[in-house]
Amino acid sequence: MKKNSTPDKTDQPLAFWEVGIQLAGNRFYIYDLAKLFFFTFLITAGISLLICIISGKIDAFPFMLKIFFCLAAGITILSYLISLLLFANRYAMRFELSEKKVAWETRSKAGRAAGPLAFIIGLLSGKPTVAGVGALAIAGQAGRISWKKIRKFKEYPAQRVIVLKNSWRVVARLFCTPENYGQVSDIVRGHATAAKRC
């Protein structure tokens, strides 16, 4: 995590750890891939519908819908296979909890390179969906959120994962180790005072 040149002495660190997240069979990763498929299909289908309406060729929309369904499925499956090969089924992350915030960042060199690469390839090839995937990957590589902005959290003890949400979406998943899950759970419960446990 990047530190400020003048550290905030009131924001004391509470927990700090690194973990290698397994991708194959990971329910949270599969869920994200499902969202990738859904939004890729929704966006491309919406664009094709608009084109068909403007051009007066609405009869062609069902055929185009099939094409974009296959395109979205292909991108999703390709993303899954590439991630398994590129990251060797492990995605390294670092997490830090302090008195005021939760912070995270990727520790995978491949992960840091994959997002910008996908974004550039998507732009150069004229494929906005690929560029969009790259942009999302870049955005998700690092971040932080104040405890005050967390509105909900959900614990998955069997997977040792705690999901943090703001008012409308998931903002972070804390992938814990067998040794620190209990400690992290206690910190979240004690500091996410504005959040509802779900």
Secondary structure, 3 states (H helix, E strand, C coil): CCCCCCCCCCCCEEEEEEEEEECCCCHHHHHHHHHHHHHHHHHHHHHHHHHHHHHCCHHHHHHHHHHHHHHHHHHHHHHHHHHHHHCCCEEEEEEEEECCEEEEEECCHHHHHHHHHHHHHHHHHCCHHHHHHHHHHHHCCEEEEEHHHCCEEEEECCCCEEEEECCCCEEEEEECCCCCHHHHHHHHHHHCCCCEEC
